């Protein structure tokens, strides 16, 4: 097995691009292992509705990356206390969805550290009924990647904040995350470890499970290709948000002027249809607003921009434009 050196990069869009590039372009006769640590980020499953998984306002405020990965499963939070591992191997129908095969050597290392760890459910590693790792897989048909997270010292408060969705009612065809009781590995260790110490111990433990590792450093040309993939895919709104499945949103709120009830249909991240209901009194027909909003990206900035020169009081009465924008995008949840 060859260990890919990611050169200490912590940008999630680069690391995910590196992972996919290695999967599709490296020697098909070799197995590879990749470790990486990401700065604060939410990694969305391939088939998920991004807006249904994140607290968008909090994510923007904290500058947390939101990146979609190529594998399925649920949304996960990464930070500097979380170590990610990735096995890249030939596609094998017996290995696909066989999470036990790829987690077994990791679990052995954790046991050597004194953790009574085991694979529970479909794809989670647990200690004392608490989830400390989640795994996922993706196959091209010829090659496959089996990757996962290891929570060493992750800020679990941020996990709750970043993944606490503050939206109205969403009816989506996306694969929704199932929140599990999570814990950090450090909670179960007698001797505390830094993320680098943990990475070294894990790598040494995995050495024992196979032939000696060979370290591989990408060439400048390969890094150029990785960055190109990052720019063309992992840094784009279309990949991270626009690939979300079709979904319907119902946002409603009672103001002093009456209730405004919005029904919004979004497809591939764009507003396809809007219907505005309520018991408010306005001079202008809300159909004009509905038509104005159709066709734009379902992003708060885009909604604000399209309404920049619109006096919403003519449609609803005495409410502020920011209140209406917040309703369109944020729903009726209290901050």
N, C-alpha and C positions, 0 to 999 in steps of 0.2 A: 504494500500500500504506500502511496506517495502522499506526503503531507504538503498541502499548498500553503505557502506563506503569504498572508494578506498584508504584510508590511505594517501592521498596527493601525490600519484604516478603521475608523469608527463611523463613517457615513453609511447609513443603511442602504441608500440607493446604489452606492458603489459595491458594497458587499453582496447585495442580491444580484447585481449585474455580473459580478465575478463568479458567483455560484452558477448562474445560468450559462455563462460563457464557458466555464470549465465543463459543465454537463454536456454541452453541445459540440465542443471543439477539441477537448483534450483527447489524448490517446485512448481509443475505445478498448484497448487490451489491458488497461490499467485501472486499478481501484484508487480512489483519491479520498483524502480526509481534509476538511477545511474547518478551521475555527475562526470565529470573529465575534467582536464585542461592538454593539451599536450604541451611539449616543441616543438620548431619549427619543423614542419612536413607537408608533403603532404599526404593526405589520398585519395587513388585512389578508384573509384567505381569498383564494382565486375567485370563488363563487359568491362572495359576500357583497351586500349593499353597504358601501363605506359609511354613508351618513347614518345608517342604522346602528353602527357599531361604536361611533366615537362621540365624545362631547366636543363638538366642533369649536365652540367659542373658547373652551379651555385649552384645546389643542393649539388654536391660533395664538392665544395669549402667551402660552408657554413655549411657542416655537417648536412644538413636537412634530417630528417628521411623520407623515402618513404615507406608507408605501404598500402597494399590493404585491404579494408574492405569487409564484407560479403554481404552488401547491394548494390543495384544498384545506379544509378545516377552519378553525375559528380565529378571531383576532387576538393578538398577543401584544403585550407591552414589553419593550426592550429598554434597558438603560445600561450604564457602566457596571452595574452589579449583576448582569446577566450574560452568561457565556452561551454562544450558539455553536452547535456542531452540525456538520453536514458530511454524510457519506455519499460518494458518487460512484456508482457501480454499473455493471451491465444489467439491463432489464431481465428480470427473472419472474415469471408468473407466480412462482412459489414465494418469492420475496416481496412482491407487491402486496401491500396491506399487511405484511408480516412484520409488525413493529417489534415483536419480541426478538427477532434475529438481530436487529440493529441496535436495540436498547440493551441487550444482554451484556455486552462488554462495558457499557457505561454504568450499568447497575452494579457490575462486579467491582469497578473502581470505587463507586459510592459505598459499597459494603466494606471495602478495605479501609475506608475513612471512618467506619463505625456507624454508618447509616443503614437502618433496616429498610432498605428500599426495594420496591417491586413494581412491575408493570401492572397497572390496574385499568379495568375498562378496556377500551379499544386502543388507546395510544398515549396514556398518561403514566409517568413515573411518580409514585407516591411514597411518602414517608409518614407514618402515623396518621394515615387517612388524609394527609394534606398533599396537594399536588405541588411538586417541585420541578416538573418538566412536562412539556407537551411536545408531541412529534407529528410530522406530516410527511407525505411522499408525493412525488411527481414523476411520471414516466414519459419519455418521448416515444416509447415503443422499442427502442434499441438500448437506451441508457436510462438510468433512474437516479433520483436524488432522494435520500432519506435524511431529513434534518429535524433538529429539535432545539429547545431552549433548556438551560439549566439555571434556575434562580438561585444565585449565591447570596447576593446582598441587594436585591432589587428594592426600590422604594415602593412598597406595596400600597402606600397612600396614593401615590401617583397612578398606580394601576387602576384603583377605584375611581379616581377623578377623571382620568383620560378616557376611560371606557364607560363612564356614567352618561348614557345618552340623554340629552335634554331636547327632545323633539316631541311633536304631537303624535297622534296615532299613525303608525306606518303599517301598511299591509304590503309586504314584500315577498318576492319569490326567492330572495337571497337566503343563503344558509346562515342561520343565526347562531351566534356563539352561545355556548352553555357555560355560564360562570361557575367555576369550581372553587372550593376552599383552597387557597394557595398559601404556601409558606416558603421561606428562604432556607436553603441548605445550611446556612450559617447558624440557624436556630438549633440545629441538631449536632453541631460540631463542638468538641471539647476545646480544640485549638482553632482560633479564627484564622482564616486564610484571605489573602488578597486575591483579586481576580487573576492576576498573573501567576501566583503560586498555585491556585486551583487549576488553571490551564495547564501548567507544567505537570502537576500530579496526574491529571486526566490523560495527558498525552503519554506520559511514562507508563501509566496503567494500560493504555490501549496498545502500546508497543508490545507488551507481554502477550497480547491476544493474537498477534500476527507476526509475520516476518519483520525484520528491522525496517523502519520507515526511511524513506528518502525525502529530503526537503526539496521543494521546487519553488523557485522564484520566477515570476512571469517576466518575459522579455518586454522591452519598451513597446514593441509592436503589439503584443498581447494586451498590455495595459491600455494602449490607445483604443483597441477594439472594445475592451471592457467599458471605457469611458463613453465610447460612442453608443453602446447598448444602453448605458445609463441615461444618456441625454435623449435618446430616441424613444425610450420606453419607461424606465423607472422614475424619471423626473417629470413625466408628462401628466397633465390633468386627466387626459383621456384614459390612461391606464389605471391610475390610482382612484379616480372617481367615476369617469365616464363608462367604465365597464360594468358598473353596478347593474343588476337586473332591474327589470321594470318594477316600479312600486307606486303605490298610492299613498298620499298623505292627507290626513284630516287635522287641520289646526283650527282651533276655535278659542275665543276669549271674549268675556263680557267686559265692555268698557262702559263709561258713563253714558255714552251715546247709544248703547245697545250692544247686542252680541254680533260679532263677525265670525262666520264659519266658512273656512276655506277648504276646498277639495282640490288637490293638486295631483296630476298624473305626470310622473317623471319616467323617462326612458333614456338609457345610456347617459344619464346625468343631465339631460335637457328637459325643460318643462314643455310637455306636449299639450296639456290642457289644464285650464284653471276654471273653477266655478266658485263664485262668491255668494254666500247666503247670509241672512241675518235680519234682525228687526230694527236696524238703524234707519235714519232718514238722511238722504243725500240728494243734491240737486242733479248731479250727473249720473248717467247710467254706468253701472259697474261693468257692463260688457266691454266698455272701452279699456278698462284696466285689465280685464281677462285677456283680451287680444294683445295688449301691450306686453304682458308677461310671457305669452306663449313663444316658444322657440329660443329662449335664452337659457344659459347654463343655470342649474340650480345651485348657485353660489350667492352668498349674501352680498358680495361686492357687485356682482352683476345685477342683482335685483335693485340695489341702491342706485346704481348708475342709470338703469332704464327708467327709474322713477324720479330722477334728479329734478326734472322741470315740471313735475306733476304736483298739483295741489290736492292732496288726498282728502282734505276737509270738504271739498266739493262733492266727494263721493260718499263720505261717511258722517260728516259733522266734525265736532271738535276733538280730533285725535291728531297726534303728531305723526309725521311721516316715518320717523324712526320706530314708532310703535307698530305701524303697519308692516314695515320691513321685518321687524323682529317676529311678527306673527307669521308672515309668509315663510320665513326660514326657521325660526326657533320654536314655534308652536306655543303651547300654553303652559309649559312647565315653569315653575318658579326657579329663579337663579339661587 
